[in-house]
């Protein structure tokens, strides 16, 4: 029998040392010897949009109707040409598509982007599994662990999740609801820039606020990116939904950023095709594309069926876009007017997308949103919203704010506003009197 070396024989150590060793070693403290979850897994935030879904499901099981104002899932129909293409698929094999996406689809996207003065080639486009994958691959290709990204907050919550996945850190620059979430002066950006700063990320029009960046703001960001040699990631999936006379300015239209700019796109909101999971990463920088393609090859391919539907949807008539746009205009007016008539509630007027962030007279918006689903109903109905604190990284920010998506028909929005008013009247954590 092999003799155990003395330095591995615990009998040689005094008892107090063994206690010390036990207390300092999490593996020894674990009674079931379960390995620890990764730091990345522990740091990954819950989705403010989806984390209350079990409570909503429980409410429905009790017979309560839930008005879903929490998620940007449009209820408007998918283009018929897209649905027809899905129904008519006659392939005998559902094969992998090319890792970059089908050339026919990328070629067909060129005239679509040209309508917005975005002049690109099919080689500039990489098709992704939704806009989410495009953001993740942009971060993975352009950022090293420890690099920092500057993001105006509130921001789409998943940016934080993708940054954690890439080992990067998000540093936020605050915008305020009182100023309509306009960007602060450029000096505030420069205060955050250091040797670790690698990129700026924007969403234009913005999710969750509906803010549309002005030409002056876009030029300021462009000048910063050029001055400090940064990447500029721009999520522009809501370009169809702009409700003011202000122009939509794409990152691809900013002069001098050919090697810095990465555009993120998706068909989810444009065509009510959230479930087909098709997006795009667009850049004129060949080195970025080459790096992104390595990640694309590792995941093999974007969805085959999704690309078929998305390509066919580009044939949607102009009347489809016009009808959808007009519907959102009416919904926006219904929601914003209704919110600002509720005592203690304030919402700025969103200029784009189909969201608003509203301030409520409550102590904690997450508690309120949970309470609406667990303890409250008005005539058998309640509302589900996304606590806006999940769209901030600054502790305590957005504590009394919610994001509301106006993706329901006007009649449902009007009823949801009645239910919300009644909920605020009954909520025990209300912070203001009427």
Secondary structure, DSSP 8 states (H G I E B T S, - for coil): -----GGG-GGGS-HHHHHHHHHH-HHHH-TT------HHHHH----TTTTTHHHHHHHHHTT-EEEE-SS----S---HHHHHHHHT---S------TT--HHHHHHHHHHHHTTT----GGGEEEESHHHHHHHHHHHHH--TT-EEEEEES--THHHHHHHHTT-EEEEEE--GGGTT----HHHHHHH--TTEEEEEEESS-TTT-----HHHHHHHHHHHHHHT-EEEEE-TTTT-B-SSS----GGGSTT-TTTEEEEEESTTTTT-GGG--EEEE-S-HHHHHHHHHHHHHT--S-HHHHHHHHHHTT--HHHHHHHHHHHHHHHHHHHHHHHHSTT-EE----BTTEEEEE-SBS-HHHHHHHHHHT--BTTEEEE-EEGGGG--STTTTTTEEEEE--S-HHHHHHHHHHHHHHHHH-TTB-S--
